[in-house]
Amino acid sequence: MPVTNSIKNKRQENWFKALSQAISDTEISSSVSERKLSHEKAFIKFKEFLDQTRNHKGTIWMFGNGGSLATCMHISQDIQNRLHTRTETLSSGPLMTCVSNDIAFNHCFLTPFQQHVQPTDMLIVLSCSGESSNIINTVCHALENQIKVISLSAMKQNNKLRKMNSDLHFWVPTSSFGIAEVAHHAILHNYVETLAEGDDNMNLAEQQEAQMVLSEESFLSLA
């Protein structure tokens, strides 16, 4: 095998190992606890927040820049399709450029969010650097108005987003934007998929119970 191919393959192998390690080493914190949370406990909180929003027919707002916005758009359609919950990513180019041009870029999410967010909504934000001003401003408004916030960041351990009082925060220990983006995507995909499977199992159990009731009623009518 040529040396160049060997180097490329080794780099790819190391990249996947680094991704796996970064996901495993992700530090999860909560505004109500100083201790780090396990994925199991974080998932319980994630489900609790999402169930509250679903039960009150609220909206899950999801914001990010660049690749992070693409992740938001993907996860939001999964939430709508699998969890039957309303989502909003504010991914309209005309709206974003309008607010950025007329007001300021760091208000491109905040202004529409302020105008339409409801107390029963929740906010999920992604920022690899944890320093994006348009994300920070929106989180500030959400926290000031007691809106549940789930945030994901990477890079510096003391980034601004991580230091904010999010209800749930995931910090991925990596300096690679690619690894950070994929890790954020994987974490959210895992949580949403697990919730969807739980809903599917519950719906199946309800259908089976309803079928048993119908069968019993049919039997009694023949007796």
C-alpha positions as CSV (number, residue, x, y, z in Angstrom):
1,M,0.0,0.0,0.0
2,P,1.4,3.5,-0.9
3,V,2.6,5.5,2.0
4,T,0.2,8.3,1.3
5,N,-2.8,6.0,1.5
6,S,-1.5,4.5,4.7
7,I,-1.3,8.0,6.3
8,K,-4.8,8.9,5.1
9,N,-6.3,5.7,6.5
10,K,-4.5,6.2,9.8
11,R,-5.8,9.8,10.0
12,Q,-9.4,8.5,9.3
13,E,-9.0,5.9,11.9
14,N,-7.8,8.4,14.4
15,W,-10.6,10.8,13.6
16,F,-13.3,8.2,14.3
17,K,-11.5,7.3,17.5
18,A,-11.4,10.9,18.5
19,L,-15.1,11.3,17.7
20,S,-16.1,8.3,19.8
21,Q,-13.9,9.5,22.7
22,A,-15.3,13.0,22.6
23,I,-18.9,11.7,22.8
24,S,-18.0,9.4,25.6
25,D,-16.2,12.2,27.5
26,T,-19.0,14.8,27.0
27,E,-19.6,16.6,30.2
28,I,-23.3,17.2,31.0
29,S,-24.4,19.8,33.6
30,S,-27.7,21.1,34.9
31,S,-28.7,24.5,36.3
32,V,-30.1,22.8,39.4
33,S,-27.0,20.6,40.2
34,E,-23.3,21.4,40.5
35,R,-22.5,17.7,39.8
36,K,-21.9,16.3,36.3
37,L,-24.8,14.3,35.0
38,S,-24.7,10.9,33.3
39,H,-26.4,10.4,29.9
40,E,-29.1,8.4,31.7
41,K,-30.0,11.3,34.1
42,A,-29.6,13.8,31.3
43,F,-32.1,11.8,29.1
44,I,-34.6,11.8,32.0
45,K,-34.4,15.6,32.2
46,F,-34.6,15.9,28.4
47,K,-37.7,13.8,28.3
48,E,-39.3,15.8,31.2
49,F,-38.7,19.1,29.4
50,L,-40.0,17.8,26.0
51,D,-43.0,16.1,27.6
52,Q,-43.9,19.4,29.3
53,T,-43.7,21.2,26.0
54,R,-45.7,18.5,24.2
55,N,-48.4,18.4,26.8
56,H,-49.0,22.1,26.6
57,K,-48.8,22.1,22.8
58,G,-45.8,24.3,22.9
59,T,-43.0,24.8,20.3
60,I,-39.4,23.6,20.4
61,W,-37.2,26.3,19.0
62,M,-33.8,25.2,17.6
63,F,-31.0,27.6,16.7
64,G,-27.4,27.2,15.4
65,N,-25.1,28.7,12.8
66,G,-23.8,27.0,9.7
67,G,-23.5,23.2,10.2
68,S,-25.2,23.6,13.6
69,L,-28.3,25.1,11.9
70,A,-28.3,22.1,9.5
71,T,-28.3,19.8,12.5
72,C,-31.2,21.8,14.0
73,M,-33.2,21.4,10.8
74,H,-32.6,17.7,10.7
75,I,-33.4,17.0,14.4
76,S,-36.4,19.4,14.2
77,Q,-38.0,17.4,11.4
78,D,-37.4,14.2,13.4
79,I,-39.1,15.7,16.4
80,Q,-42.1,16.8,14.3
81,N,-42.3,13.5,12.4
82,R,-41.6,11.0,15.2
83,L,-42.7,12.9,18.4
84,H,-45.5,14.9,16.8
85,T,-44.3,18.2,18.4
86,R,-44.2,21.6,16.8
87,T,-40.6,22.9,16.0
88,E,-39.2,26.1,14.6
89,T,-35.6,26.7,13.3
90,L,-36.0,30.2,11.8
91,S,-34.1,28.9,8.8
92,S,-35.8,31.3,6.3
93,G,-33.1,33.2,4.4
94,P,-35.2,36.3,3.7
95,L,-36.2,36.5,7.4
96,M,-32.7,36.1,8.7
97,T,-31.1,38.6,6.2
98,C,-33.9,41.0,6.9
99,V,-33.3,41.1,10.7
100,S,-29.5,41.0,10.2
101,N,-29.6,43.9,7.8
102,D,-32.3,46.1,9.5
103,I,-31.3,45.4,13.2
104,A,-28.1,43.4,13.7
105,F,-26.8,39.9,13.0
106,N,-26.7,39.1,16.7
107,H,-30.5,39.6,16.8
108,C,-31.3,37.3,13.8
109,F,-32.7,34.7,16.2
110,L,-33.6,36.9,19.1
111,T,-36.0,39.3,17.4
112,P,-38.4,36.6,15.9
113,F,-38.0,34.5,19.1
114,Q,-39.0,37.4,21.3
115,Q,-42.0,38.1,19.1
116,H,-43.5,34.6,19.1
117,V,-42.1,32.5,22.0
118,Q,-44.6,31.3,24.6
119,P,-44.1,30.3,28.3
120,T,-44.7,26.7,27.5
121,D,-42.0,26.5,24.7
122,M,-38.5,25.3,25.0
123,L,-35.2,26.2,23.4
124,I,-32.4,24.0,22.1
125,V,-29.2,25.8,20.8
126,L,-26.0,24.5,19.3
127,S,-22.7,26.5,19.2
128,C,-19.4,24.7,18.7
129,S,-17.4,27.6,20.0
130,G,-20.0,28.5,22.7
131,E,-19.3,32.2,21.8
132,S,-21.8,33.0,19.0
133,S,-23.4,36.3,20.0
134,N,-26.7,35.5,18.2
135,I,-27.0,32.3,20.2
136,I,-25.9,33.9,23.5
137,N,-28.5,36.8,23.2
138,T,-31.3,34.4,22.5
139,V,-30.4,32.2,25.5
140,C,-30.3,35.2,27.8
141,H,-33.8,36.2,26.8
142,A,-35.1,32.6,27.3
143,L,-33.5,32.3,30.7
144,E,-34.8,35.7,31.8
145,N,-38.3,34.5,30.9
146,Q,-38.1,31.1,32.5
147,I,-38.0,29.2,29.1
148,K,-36.4,25.8,29.4
149,V,-33.0,25.8,27.6
150,I,-30.9,22.9,26.4
151,S,-27.5,24.0,25.0
152,L,-24.6,22.2,23.4
153,S,-21.1,23.5,22.9
154,A,-17.5,22.4,22.5
155,M,-14.0,24.0,22.2
156,K,-13.0,26.1,25.3
157,Q,-14.1,24.6,28.6
158,N,-15.1,28.0,30.0
159,N,-16.9,29.2,26.9
160,K,-19.8,31.7,27.4
161,L,-22.6,29.3,26.5
162,R,-21.4,26.7,29.0
163,K,-21.1,29.3,31.8
164,M,-24.8,30.3,31.3
165,N,-27.4,28.8,33.5
166,S,-28.9,26.4,30.9
167,D,-31.3,23.8,32.3
168,L,-29.2,21.2,30.5
169,H,-25.8,21.7,28.9
170,F,-23.6,19.3,26.9
171,W,-20.0,20.2,26.5
172,V,-18.0,18.1,24.0
173,P,-14.2,18.2,24.8
174,T,-12.7,18.8,21.3
175,S,-11.1,21.6,19.4
176,S,-12.3,20.1,16.1
177,F,-15.4,21.7,14.6
178,G,-16.1,18.6,12.6
179,I,-16.0,16.4,15.6
180,A,-18.1,18.9,17.7
181,E,-20.8,19.1,15.0
182,V,-21.1,15.4,14.5
183,A,-21.1,14.8,18.3
184,H,-23.9,17.3,18.9
185,H,-25.9,15.7,16.1
186,A,-25.3,12.2,17.5
187,I,-26.3,13.2,21.0
188,L,-29.6,14.8,19.9
189,H,-30.3,12.0,17.4
190,N,-29.8,9.4,20.1
191,Y,-32.2,11.2,22.6
192,V,-34.9,11.9,20.1
193,E,-34.7,8.4,18.6
194,T,-34.9,6.8,22.1
195,L,-38.0,8.9,22.9
196,A,-39.6,8.0,19.6
197,E,-39.1,4.3,20.2
198,G,-40.7,4.7,23.6
199,D,-43.7,6.4,22.0
200,D,-43.9,3.6,19.4
201,N,-43.9,0.9,22.1
202,M,-46.6,2.8,24.1
203,N,-48.8,3.2,21.0
204,L,-48.4,-0.5,20.2
205,A,-49.4,-1.4,23.7
206,E,-52.4,0.8,23.5
207,Q,-53.4,-0.7,20.2
208,Q,-53.1,-4.2,21.6
209,E,-55.2,-3.3,24.6
210,A,-57.9,-1.7,22.4
211,Q,-57.9,-4.8,20.2
212,M,-58.3,-7.0,23.3
213,V,-61.3,-4.9,24.5
214,L,-62.9,-5.1,21.0
215,S,-62.4,-8.9,20.9
216,E,-63.9,-9.3,24.4
217,E,-66.9,-7.1,23.4
218,S,-67.4,-9.1,20.2
219,F,-67.3,-12.4,22.2
220,L,-69.9,-11.1,24.8
221,S,-72.2,-9.9,22.0
222,L,-72.2,-13.5,20.6
223,A,-72.8,-15.1,24.0
